[in-house]
Amino acid sequence: MAGHLAPEQFAAIYCSDLERAHETAMRVARARSSSPDPVVVTGLREIDVFGFGDEEHPDPTADELSAASDEFLRTRRWEAFPHSEPSDEFRVRVYREIEKLALRHDGERFAVVAHGGVISAFLAATFDIREDMFFYAAHTSVTRVFHADGRWAMHTVNELGHLRSDNLVTY
């Protein structure tokens, strides 16, 4: 992905505070000597289903995981997973963060290196899509949206051509 995006000029590169996003953002930044270092935005963090590691709630059992997964496949909504951040709150959090970045970079191109759930939440909030996961964002895929005059326009979703080989596409 870094090579794919190397010809593009970014006014800024943002990423979540999770290591995998930060590492990818650093590679994108280093692909061009003129790119700024990534800025970590905690509001871009992936949703934590089940609240793993939350001392208030025990980690789910195998049966609870299975039942929640079945419910998620049926509804495609994060509420299927007990103790996770509610879908609407997740969407609002992600949308607000990306909207702030768009307003900060009015007329400029910037990159957000995030996670599949974040990408889906942003697109779902922007385009009023009921399901939380309405497509599977591949690892290192590229999704492009444009912002102007207070509105968003979708350009591409889940670009995979830069991966060049089926064995590089993972989810």
C-alpha positions in Angstrom: 0.0 0.0 0.0 2.8 2.4 0.8 4.2 2.0 -2.7 0.7 2.4 -4.2 0.2 5.7 -2.4 3.8 7.0 -2.8 3.0 9.3 -5.7 0.3 11.0 -3.8 0.8 14.2 -1.8 -0.7 14.3 1.7 -1.0 17.4 3.8 -1.2 15.0 6.8 -1.4 11.3 7.6 -3.5 10.2 10.6 -3.9 6.8 12.2 -5.4 5.2 15.3 -3.4 4.5 18.4 -3.3 0.8 17.7 0.1 -0.5 16.7 -0.9 -2.1 13.4 -2.4 1.2 12.1 0.5 3.2 13.3 3.0 0.9 11.6 1.2 1.1 8.3 0.9 4.8 8.5 4.6 5.1 9.1 5.3 3.0 6.0 3.0 5.3 4.0 4.8 8.4 5.3 8.3 6.9 4.7 7.4 6.0 1.1 7.8 9.8 0.3 10.5 11.8 1.9 8.2 14.8 1.9 5.3 13.2 3.8 4.8 14.2 7.4 5.0 11.7 10.3 1.6 10.2 11.1 -0.5 11.9 13.8 -2.2 9.5 16.2 -5.9 10.2 16.7 -7.4 7.9 19.5 -10.9 8.5 18.2 -10.0 6.4 15.1 -9.5 3.3 17.3 -11.2 0.1 16.1 -14.4 -1.0 18.0 -13.7 -3.4 20.8 -16.4 -6.1 20.7 -17.1 -7.8 24.0 -14.9 -5.3 25.9 -12.0 -7.8 26.1 -9.8 -7.0 29.1 -12.5 -4.9 30.7 -12.4 -5.9 34.4 -16.1 -5.0 34.9 -17.1 -7.9 32.5 -15.6 -11.3 32.2 -14.3 -12.4 28.8 -16.9 -14.2 26.8 -17.2 -18.0 26.8 -17.0 -19.9 23.6 -20.8 -20.3 23.6 -21.3 -16.6 24.1 -18.9 -15.9 21.2 -20.7 -18.3 19.0 -24.1 -16.9 19.8 -23.0 -13.3 19.3 -21.3 -14.2 16.0 -24.5 -15.8 14.8 -26.5 -12.7 15.8 -24.0 -10.4 14.1 -24.2 -12.4 10.8 -28.0 -12.0 11.0 -28.1 -8.2 11.9 -24.7 -6.9 10.9 -24.8 -4.6 13.9 -22.3 -4.4 16.8 -25.0 -4.6 19.4 -24.9 -8.4 18.8 -21.8 -8.4 20.9 -22.4 -7.8 24.6 -20.2 -5.1 26.3 -19.0 -3.6 23.0 -19.3 0.0 22.1 -22.8 0.6 20.7 -23.0 0.9 16.9 -24.4 4.4 16.9 -21.8 5.7 19.4 -19.0 4.1 17.4 -20.3 5.8 14.2 -20.6 9.2 15.8 -17.1 8.9 17.3 -15.5 7.9 14.0 -17.5 10.4 11.9 -16.7 13.3 14.2 -13.0 12.6 14.1 -12.9 12.3 10.3 -15.1 15.3 9.8 -12.8 17.4 12.0 -9.9 16.3 9.8 -11.7 17.2 6.6 -12.5 20.7 8.0 -8.9 21.1 9.1 -7.6 20.2 5.7 -10.2 21.9 3.5 -9.1 21.6 -0.1 -6.1 19.4 0.9 -5.6 15.7 0.5 -4.9 13.8 3.7 -4.7 10.1 4.6 -6.4 8.2 7.4 -5.0 4.8 8.2 -7.6 2.9 10.1 -9.4 -0.4 10.6 -12.1 -2.2 8.8 -14.7 -1.4 11.4 -13.7 2.2 11.4 -14.0 2.4 7.6 -17.4 0.8 7.6 -18.6 3.0 10.5 -17.6 6.1 8.7 -19.2 5.1 5.4 -22.3 3.9 7.2 -22.7 7.2 9.1 -22.0 9.2 6.0 -24.3 7.4 3.6 -27.0 6.3 6.1 -26.3 2.6 5.8 -28.1 0.5 8.4 -25.6 -2.4 8.7 -22.3 -1.8 10.5 -20.4 -4.3 8.3 -21.8 -4.1 4.8 -18.6 -5.1 3.1 -15.3 -6.7 4.2 -12.5 -4.2 4.2 -9.3 -6.1 3.2 -6.1 -5.4 5.1 -4.3 -2.5 3.4 -7.1 -1.8 1.0 -7.7 1.8 0.0 -11.0 3.7 0.3 -11.3 7.2 -1.1 -13.9 9.8 -0.2 -14.1 13.5 -1.1 -15.3 16.3 1.1 -16.4 19.7 -0.2 -19.1 22.2 0.7 -20.0 20.2 3.8 -20.8 17.1 1.9 -19.1 13.8 1.2 -18.9 11.8 -2.0 -17.7 8.2 -2.2 -15.1 7.6 -4.9 -13.7 4.1 -4.3 -14.2 1.4 -1.7 -11.8 -1.4 -0.9 -9.2 -0.9 -3.7 -7.2 -4.1 -3.9 -5.3 -3.7 -7.2 -2.1 -2.8 -5.5 -1.9 -6.1 -3.8 -1.3 -7.8 -7.2 -1.8 -11.3 -5.9 -4.7 -13.2 -4.4 -2.5 -14.5 -1.6 -1.9 -11.0 -0.4 -5.6 -10.2 0.2 -6.5 -10.9 3.8 -9.4 -9.8 6.0 
